[in-house]
Amino acid sequence: MAAEHLEDELVEGVSHADDASSENEHHDEDNRLKPEFLRNVRDALEDEDFDRVYNLVEPLHPADIADLFELFDENQRLDLARAISDLMGVEVIAELNDWVREALLDGLPADVVAEIAEQLDTDDAVAMIEDLDREDQQAVLAELDPEDRAAIEAALAYPDESAGRLMSREFVAVPESMSVGDLIDFLREQRHLPTDFWEVFIVDHLHHPIGTCLLSWILRTPRSIPLADVMKREQTLIPVMMDQEEVALRFQKYALISAAVVDESGRLVGQITVDDVVHIIQEEAGEDALLLSGAGDGDINEPILLTVRTRLIWLVVNLGTAMIAASVVGLFQGAIAKLALLAVLMPIVSGMGGNAGTQTLAVAVRALATNQLTSSNTKRMIWRELRIAMTNGAVLGVLIGVGTTLIFGNPLLGAVIAMAMVINNLIAGLAGILVPVTLDRFNVDPAVSSAVFVTMATDVMGFFSFLGLAVLTGLA
């Protein structure tokens, strides 16, 4: 028996080695598909050698096949899908980028899309169908089995990016009257349980979750012990209407693997697992950074016209704020005409203020998103950023003041630009914290429009403080 066991281990080890070798053949050291592999697949597609395409792609993991689609041009993706149709399983569909998946599904009949949806978990099926046009959605839903259709329609009724959209309706729930042995027998005998789960939810007669049992507890507990004695009664429940960003924060804060989702009456209606939350964390982190820049979704697979429209809206808004800043400069045309050096130096003041404001804004938006900044510590945060702004402004003011004096031989000009630098850094720190906090109080996403207001404040006050001080001191 020992020899047989050793032989099995050796065979398994060879198998793992072959898998690793195959992976290294297609991936570089950063686990990205190698350029030469992509070139081989592309050449085979252009030669219409679909057998070779299939043989090249077949060893890849479903997630890598999804990446392959994203790396190809839009007009090549349909040819690739036809060449590897046998490999286009639900795991590949679930891993595809939203825009890529939508484009591929648009070319498929409704019954084929419905067949794919029925093989997916509810949350993945919802994610796939919600991206379709309303007419296509209805056509696909009409092709689904009544039970699947009801589950997906119920999920689509919840707001976008809510726990109701995110949750899976495949979970295991049993009454507390069971013993550990009863539960083990139930799990073995039932044929319609989820494929993967980590814990069992214990519910009362109203289907309210009252506790959980991890599978590890169940396996290590004698059969005769009642579930009521071994289950963990304290649990984190997710309201069905909770925003997905808050869901991710709950998982992070309490180190959750899965959590029960409850409706308004407290009934268990679904569960959210950590693999879904990983996607949320990645999505939300990137989303805030892109929204701050006004770049929209920032997805390279997004249609060009939609990207242009999204970016152009904020560029037009920025144009308006730039004109406001320019009008402030126009108030001091006479001073600039007397001393041309003012026109040379004033962009330094506004530019440094803009950079300082962006730093504070980024910190504030992140703190709001992670619940580090709340109404209870807003004053402390404002005071903290003002002290930082004052210190940085003083250091930068001394540097630019001394440099200006040495270069242009004008101590008064050095003093004016130094004082303007301090003032604008204070304005930048104040705007960088107050603008996102104010927007958040009015339930407006601070990542969407904060940058516009902060930039306007630093530009206007940078020009006004520098040119105004120049006039007040008689410099110009």
C-alpha positions, 0 to 999 in steps of 0.5 A: 500500500505504501508503494502504491501511495508513493507511486500515486504521489510521483505521478501527481508530481509529474502531472503538476510539473507538466502543468507548470511547464505548460503555464510557463510556455504561455506566460511570462514571469508576471503571469501575462500571456507572452507576446509570441504566443499572442502572435502565434494565435493571431497568425493562425486566425489570419490564416484561418487555421482554426485547428491550430488556434484551438490547439494553442488555446486549449491548454489555457485556464478559462481566466487566461482565455478571457484575457486573450479575448481582451488582448485582441481587436474587436473584429478578431474576437468573433473569429476567435470565439468560432475557432474555440467554440468548444472551449467557450464555457461558462467559466470563460464567459463569467471572466470576460470583461463587461464590454467584451462579453456584451459585444460577443453576446450581441452576436448570439441568439437569445436562446444560446445566451439563455443556455449560458445563463442557466449554467452560471451562478445567479450572481454571474448570470445577473452580471451578464444579463444586466449589461444587455439592452432592455429588448435583449434582456427580455428576449433572453429572460423569455428563453429561461426556465421559469425558476431561473427567470424568477431568480434573475428578475428578482435580482434585476429589481434591486438597484445597481451595485446593491447587495441584492444584485451582487448576492448569490441565491445558491446557499445552504440553510437548515433549521436549528433542530438538526444535529450535526449528524443530521446535517452531514446526512442532509449534505450527502443526500441532497443533489441540488446543493451549491457546488462550493460553499464554506458555511451552513446558515442556521435559520428559525421557522421564519427563515431568519438567520440565527447562526452559522456553522463552518464546514470545519466545525461540522466535520470535527464535531460528534454527530450527536451534538445539536447544531444549536450547541455548536453554531456561532450565533454572532454573524454579520448580516448584509441588508439586501439594499446595502451598497456594494462598497459598504459590503466590501468594507464589512468583509474587510473589517470583519475578515469574512469568507461569506455572509448572509444577505437578508431582506427588509423583514430579516429573511435569508435571501442570499449570500455574498462570498469573498470572491465577489468582494475581491472584484468589488474592491478592485472595481471601486478602487479603480473607479474612484481614481478614474472619477477624480480625473474625469476619465469615466470608467477608464476601460480600454474596451469601452466604445470610443464614442462613449469614452469621448462623450464621458471625457468631453463633459468634464473637459468642458466643465474644466474649460469653464473653471479655467475661464473663471481663473483667467477672468481673475488674471484679467483684473490685474492686466495693468499690474502685469503690464508694469511688471512682466515677471508677474506673468512668468511666476504666477503659474508656479503659485497656482500649479503648486497649489493645484498639486497640494489640493490634489494630494489632500483631495486624494487622501480625503476621498479615500478616507471617506470611501473606507469610513476613516473620515466620518462626522465624528472626526471631520474637525480633527481631519480639517485641523490636521490638513491645515497644519500640513498645508501651513508647513508645506506652504512655508517650506515651499514659500521660503524656497521660491522666495529665496530662489526668486530673489537670487535669480531676479535680484528683487527681494520684494518680489521674492517676499510676495511670491513666498506669501502667495505660496503660503496662502494658496497652500492653505486654500488648497488644504482647506478646499481639498478636505471641505469640498469632498466632505460637503459633497458627501454630506449631500449624498454626492459621490465626492470622487465625481466632481471634487477635483473640478472645484478644488482646481478652480479654488487653487487657480483662482486664489493662486492668481488672486493672492499673488497678483493682489499682493503685488498690487498691495505692496506697490510692486506693480 
